[in-house]
Amino acid sequence: MTVADYSNVDLFRDPDLPKDPYPFYDWVREHGPIWYYPLWDVYLVTGYEEVISIYHDQNTWSNCNTVSGPFFKMSVPLEGDDITDIIEAHRDELPFSDQLPSFDPPKHTVQRGLLMRLITPKRLKENEEYMWKLADDTINEFIDRGECELLQDYAIPFTLMVIADLLGVPDEDRLEFREKLVHKVRPQRLEHKPLGFLYEQFTNYIEDRRAHPRDDVMTEMAQASTSQSDGIAQVHQAIAQIDGATQQNAALVQQVSAAAVSLRDQSSKLTQAMGAFNVAR
């Protein structure tokens, strides 16, 4: 039975919790598969079946705050059994409301389908050589220090540059691309439209690809669109793909980091335990 009481621990901002979150997870699970978390007025879902059920029930649950989480609220109370109309009327109040991760079906289904046809395993395979070199170059930036902050120093910049290469962002623009985006992925600090500065830039890329085609995703977008407005809409979804990939990669790295700490601690305990045995010769 877990002894510690985590009811006042801030899941989203406690700096020590990510170092070893497993006692917190165990404590939450003791309260059932779904537990109301009063500190942020949200529900924590830990049951596997419950998570899968919610994930697939897009008629009941909305993606509108999938990026902003509990850090931003709508200007009106969310009251009633069906708040669909409230969400649609006030969706634009939330950060990233103009981006793919925050869309709901059918809009999300249509826009995501476009990207999935363009960003394919085959194209990723073609980018493999670049990714190997990028991994080395990114590590070289901090290897002499003997340490790094895995998320900010490696995972986020690596992901951004892979997507930039995949889309066909020119080499001369990539440093600026990274500098402007690498600090814009923390929900607590989100601007309302943090990727808005890229809209004009990517629209120019699309127009350039129409005039000068290349072997990249943006050329396929430019050639597939039948009007400028279609092309701009696809640009916005390309930018959304950058955010989606970054968010997923960031979450994965946080989990890996926590697991690594746990393994290190378990290894140390195992070494101490083995030291208590004397093997006869």
N, C-alpha and C positions, 0 to 999 in steps of 0.2 A: 504494500500500500504506500502510495506517495505521501510523504509527510509535509513537504513544502506547500505553502499556499500561494498560488500565482494570480489570485484574483485582481491584484493591483499592479501586476507587471504589465508594462506597455509592450505589447507584441510587436508594434510597428516601429518603436523608437528606442527601446532599451538597448544600449550598445553592447551589453554583455550576453544577451539572450542568443544571438546567432552563433556564439562560440560553442554553445552546447544546448540546443533547443529541445533535446529529447525528454528531459524531465518535465518541461512545460507541456509537450505534446501528450505525455502519459497522463499528466494531471487533467488536461482538458478532456481526454478520452474517458476518464473516470466519471465525467458528468454526462456521458451519453454521446451518441453520434452527431448530435447538433446541440450546441450550447450557446446561450445568449451571453455576449461579451459586453457588459455594461460600460466599460471604460471608453469604448468607441461606438456604442449603440449599433453593434453588428452581431451576426451569428457566425460562429465558427463551425464548419462542417468537417468532421474527421472520419465519419463512417464511409467505407469504400462504396457500398451500395447507394448511400445517400448522395455522395459526390457524383457518381455516374448518372443517377437519376436526374439530378439538377442540371448537369452538364448537357444532357440530351433533351431536356424539356425546354425548348426555346420559346414555346408559347407562354410559359409562365414566368421565366426569368429573362431579364434584359442585360445586354452588354454595355449599357450606357455609361456605367462607372467602372468598367473593367480596368481602366488605366488609372483613374484618379482615386479609386478606392474610397475609404471613409474620410479622406482629407478635404473633400469638397462636397457641399450640399446644394440642393436646389433651393430656390428662393421661396418655395411653397411647401407646406407639409405634404408628405406622401401618405394620404389617407384613403381607405377603401380597399375592397378585395381586388379590384382591377384598377391599376394606376397607369394603364397604357396611355390614355389621353393626356395625363399629367406629364408623363415622360416625353411624349412627342411635342408637347407645347413648350417644355422647358429644357429639352435635351441640350440645346446650344449653350446653356449656362455652364456646363461641365467642360473641363479641359479635354482636348482630343475628341470633342464631339464630331469633328469633321473628318475623322480618321477611321479606317477600316476596323480596328479592334473594338471600337465603340458602337459600330452599327449593329442593328438587329435584322433578322430575316424580314422580308425577302431581299432588302437592299444588300445586306452582308453577303448573302448567298451568291448574288449576281456578281458583285465586285470581287469576291474571293475567287470565284470561278475563273475570272479573267486572269488573275495573277497565277493561279495554279497551272494554267495552260502555258504561261510564259516562263516561269521559274521552275524548271523541270530537273529531275535527277541527271539527265544527260547534260544540261547546261552546267550544273554544279560540278559534274565530273570534268568538264572542259576547264573549269576554273581551279581544279585541284592543284596544279603547279603553282599558281599564284598564291593559293592559301598556304602551301608549305613554306614558301619564301616569306610570306607575311608573318607567319608564326615565328620564324627565326628573327625577323626584323623587330617584331614587337617585343620579344623576350630580350633582345639585345639592348633595348632601351632601359631596362632595369636590372639586368643580370649582374652588373658590376656593383650594385648596391647590396646584393646578397639577400634581398627581400623585395616583396611587392605587395600591393593591395590588389588581390586577384581580380576583383570586379572592375575597378577603375583603371588599373594599369594594363590589364590584358583582355578580359572577356569583352568589355564594351567596345574599346577601339578595334579589336580584332573583328568583331561582328560587323561593325559599321563599315569597315574597309572591304570586307568580303561582299557585302551587299552593294557597296559603291562600285566595286569592280564588276559584279554581276550585271548591274544596270548599265554600266558603261560610262560612269562619271569620268571625265578626262583626268589624266594624271596630274595636270597642273592645278586642278581644283580640289584634289583629294585632301590636302592638308587643311585647307579652309573648311572643307566638308566635315572633317573629323573634329576640328577645334570648336565648331559651332554646335555639334550634336552630342559630343561625348558627355557633356554636363547637363543634358536636357532630359534624362531618362529617370530621374528620381521623382516619384509622384508627389512628395511633400513640397516640391519646389516648382511644380509645373506652371508654365504660363498657360493662358487660355488656349492659344494655338501655337505651341512651341515650335512646330515645323513650318509655320506660315512663311518664313523667310525663304524657304526652298521652292515655293510655288512658282514664282517668276523664273527662277533659275532653271527648274526642270522643264517649264514650258518652253524656254529658249532651247534646251537640249532637244526636245521633241521637234521643234521647228527646224533645227539644224539637221536632225536625222532624216527629215523629209527631203531636205536638199542634198544631204551627203550621207547616204545610208552606210551603216557599219554592221558588224556581226555582234549585236548586243540586244538586250531586252528593249531598250528605248526605241531602237529602230523598228522592232516588231510592233511596238505600241503605235508608233507613228504610221506605219504602213497599214495597221489593222483598223485605225480610227477613220471614220468617214467624214468627220468635221473637226474644226478646231475645238469645239466644246467637248466632243468625245475624247479628243487627245488630252485636254486639260484634266478631265475626270480621271483618265488613266494615270496621269502624272500623280495626282493626289493619292491614288492607290499604291503607286510605286513607293511614295514617301511613307505611306502607312506600313508597307512591308518592312521598311527599315525599322520602324518602331516595334512592330510585332516580333521580329526576329531578335531584336535587342532585349526586349522584355523577357522573352522565353529563355534566352541565353543567360541573362542576369540571374533569373530564378534558379536555373540549373547550377550555376557556379556557386551560389549561396548554399545550396544543398550539398554540393560536393565538398565545399570548405568545411561545413559542419561535420560531415561524415569523416573527413580526414582527421579532424581534431579528436573525434570519438575513437577512431582506430588507433591513433597515437596513444591516447590514454589507456585503452584496453591492452595495447602492446606492453606498455610500461608495467601495468598490473600483472600481466602474465609473466613478465621477466622476473618480477619480485617474487611471485609465487613459485616459480621454478627454482629460484635460488634457495628455497627452503628444503629442497631435496638433495640428499647426498647419494650418488650412484656408486655402489660397491664395485670394485675392480678385482 
